[in-house]
Amino acid sequence: ERLNQPVTLEGCGHMFCHSCLRNYQNFSPNATCPFCRAQLPDVDQHSLDRASMHTARAQKISGAEKQAQCELALAEVQKILDVDPTDLRAGHMRAEIFLIAGDAESAVTAFKAVLELNSSNQNVQDERRQILAQAD
């Protein structure tokens, strides 16, 4: 079977689809590798760390190599956004990657999306506080 957005587990080397691992971790917070029971890292944090690594490399180089590193970073972030388009960490990193790649227009659009999500999350939290206050 072909893996969709494969993730290799650092502890044991087994490979799984990013979304499968993420769903598995959401269902079972203390999840272990289904094959060998090794401890699973936070799959989203793993993708963000890999994106950061590629971004750091991109900042030190130029030309086609820089673009290639930015594309690899975007692919890591996209793994998260495909499962949860509201993930603020991934959205923010996506905007930063566009900025490093020299795509200011996409960076601005991505930053605006993050700000809208953050504002939306704040409104939900405010409504929740109001409901809880009324219940007391």
C-alpha positions in Angstrom: 0.0 0.0 0.0 1.3 3.5 -0.9 1.6 5.9 2.1 0.1 9.3 1.9 2.6 11.9 3.2 4.8 9.3 4.9 6.4 9.9 8.3 9.3 7.8 9.5 9.3 7.3 13.2 12.7 8.3 14.7 12.7 5.7 17.5 12.1 2.6 15.4 12.1 3.6 11.7 8.6 2.4 10.9 6.6 4.4 8.4 3.0 5.6 8.5 0.8 8.1 6.8 0.9 11.5 8.7 -2.8 11.7 9.0 -3.1 8.1 10.2 -0.5 8.8 12.9 -2.2 12.0 13.9 -5.6 10.4 14.2 -4.1 7.5 16.1 -2.5 10.0 18.6 -5.7 12.0 19.0 -7.5 8.8 19.8 -4.8 7.5 22.2 -2.6 10.2 23.7 -0.1 7.6 25.0 0.0 5.8 21.6 3.0 3.7 20.7 4.2 2.3 17.4 1.6 -0.2 16.2 4.4 -2.6 15.1 6.9 -2.5 17.9 5.3 -0.4 20.7 8.1 2.2 20.6 7.1 5.6 22.0 5.6 7.9 19.3 6.8 11.5 19.0 4.2 14.2 18.6 3.7 13.8 14.8 2.7 17.5 14.3 5.7 18.7 16.3 7.9 16.3 14.3 6.7 17.9 11.0 7.2 21.4 12.4 10.7 20.6 13.5 11.5 19.2 10.0 10.0 22.4 8.4 12.2 24.5 10.7 15.2 22.6 9.7 14.5 23.1 6.0 13.7 26.8 6.6 17.0 27.3 8.5 18.9 25.7 5.6 17.0 27.9 3.1 18.1 31.1 4.9 21.7 30.2 4.4 21.6 29.5 0.7 20.1 31.0 -2.5 18.7 30.2 -5.9 17.2 26.8 -6.8 18.6 25.2 -3.6 16.8 27.8 -1.5 13.6 27.2 -3.3 13.9 23.4 -2.9 14.4 23.7 0.8 11.4 26.0 1.1 9.3 23.5 -0.9 10.4 20.7 1.5 9.4 22.9 4.5 6.1 23.7 2.9 5.4 20.0 2.3 6.0 19.3 6.0 3.7 22.1 7.1 1.0 21.0 4.6 0.9 17.6 6.2 -0.5 19.3 9.3 -2.8 21.7 7.4 -4.3 18.9 5.4 -5.6 17.3 8.6 -6.3 20.5 10.5 -6.5 23.7 8.4 -7.0 25.7 11.7 -3.6 24.8 13.2 -2.1 28.2 14.0 1.5 27.0 14.4 1.5 25.4 10.9 -0.3 28.4 9.4 2.2 30.8 10.9 5.2 28.7 9.8 3.7 28.5 6.3 3.6 32.3 6.1 7.2 32.5 7.3 8.3 30.0 4.7 6.7 32.1 1.9 8.5 35.1 3.2 11.9 33.4 3.2 11.1 32.1 -0.3 10.6 35.6 -1.5 6.9 35.2 -2.1 5.6 38.3 -0.3 2.1 38.1 -1.7 1.6 34.5 -0.5 3.2 35.4 2.9 0.8 38.3 3.4 -2.2 36.1 2.5 -1.0 33.3 4.8 -0.4 35.8 7.7 -3.9 37.2 7.2 -5.4 33.7 7.4 -3.5 33.1 10.7 -4.8 36.4 12.1 -8.4 35.5 11.1 -8.1 32.1 12.7 -6.6 33.6 15.9 -9.4 36.2 16.0 -12.0 33.4 15.5 -10.4 31.3 18.2 -10.5 34.3 20.6 -14.2 35.0 19.8 -15.0 31.3 20.6 -13.1 31.6 23.9 -14.9 34.8 24.8 -18.3 33.2 24.1 -17.3 30.2 26.2 -16.3 32.4 29.1 -19.7 34.3 28.9 -21.6 31.0 28.9 -19.7 29.7 31.9 -20.2 33.0 33.7 -23.9 32.9 33.1 -24.0 29.3 34.4 -22.5 30.4 37.7 
